[in-house]
Amino acid sequence: MNKTKMWKVFATLMVLSLVLAACGGGAKPASGSGEKLTASSGFVCPEPNPRVDVTSKELNLFVWTEYIPQDMSECFEKVYGIKVNRDEYSSNEEMYAKISAGGTNYDLVQPTDYIVALMIRQNLLQKLDQAKLPNVKNLDPNYMNLEFDPGNAYTLPYQAGVDAIVYNSDTVPNPPTSWADLWKPEYAGRMVFLDDSRVTIGLTLLTLGFDANSTNPAELDQAKTKLAQLVPSIKLFDSDSPKTALIAGDVDLGMTWTGEAFLAQQEKPSIKFNYPTEGAMLWQDNWAIPTGASHLDAAYAWLNYTLQGDVFWLMLRDFPYINPDKAALDYAKDAQADLYKKYMDSNITNAPAEVLAKGHRIKDVGDALPLYDQIWTEVKGGQ
């Protein structure tokens, strides 16, 4: 090989090594000692701690869109030799409909608090074997033993968050400070909303002075009338990636989740988040094992592995909602100091205590659920 060719090969290798180092997402560099690296970014996969015995060769996840770091999935596959199959959904109602219809083979799902109680009542979830979950110790007790699942018999927290008002301060000089403000004519045609029936109807009930989980048919009828006035002003319902329209400037304001607002703000600093005077909407997404799951050992291996602090910190990097994993925050504080500081300093990802105290959690409304479904179908159908 002549010197020119040798130099070209050397230069190519140098560029490749720099790219791999830059794409590590804060991961330590590989030492060549058999470490497992992800194909997507070169992230060095932590070993399971503890490692559990698994015979299954695959794991079937049914999860929210844009909610599982790719490095997390790839690392699990590499350290356990298990193929991760993933289907995604955009609403709890979509997930519930598919699970309740039967015929699925999912090992883990991510129901939000209010739908958990319904799924338990209908025997769609199975009880967790706590003895197989040693890394539950990493979870913050503030996110455990909540009303929808006392004692965490069926679920473990994944991430929590707040639904509040997002706006672009460059284009919205007089931003809304209450849910009721969103009905102002000046915002018509400029808003993005989550495609979430319970939250949208709930905040409408709040503007009328009612409980966000009202089961009173008369109150729900008033909410339907008022929501019908708002829906034509909403340009876009999006529960897949509402930040996309905000960043692109296709919309100027609306209602969205904590993490989407934070990610949008990183791309466009003029994006701001207001907690409405009536109270923000609180939620928690959870891991649960459907009744009839066929790869239980893989499901428990996944739960334990992803609860590790050196794995779950990836959520701060990719999907920064309110993080219930104490070990992940402790790890990030030392190993990912800049990321940790951004998360802790933000009033979006680290919502003030008074906001949480004043917030409203969506709950199971029992026999009133068909009324909510009817309102949503009729009001959105007339959009």
Protein Blocks (a to p, Z undefined) as FASTA:
>chain_A
ZZklmmmmmmmmmmmmmmmmmmnnopacdehlopacdfklopacdddddddddfbfbdcd
dddehibcfklmmmmmmmnopacdddddfbfklmmmmmmngoiacfbdcddfklmmmmmm
nopaccddfklmmmlmmpcfklgoifklghilmbccfbdcdddddddfklmmbacfbfkl
mmpmklgopaccdddfklmmmmmmmmnopafkbcbfklmmmmmmmmmmmmmmpmbdcfkl
mmlmmmnopagbdcddfklmmmmmmmmmmbccdddfkbpadddddddddehiablmlmmm
mmmmmmpmklmmmmmmmmccddfbfklmmmmmmmmmmlmmmmmmpcklmgcfklmmmpcc
dddehjmmmmmmmmmmmmmmmZZ
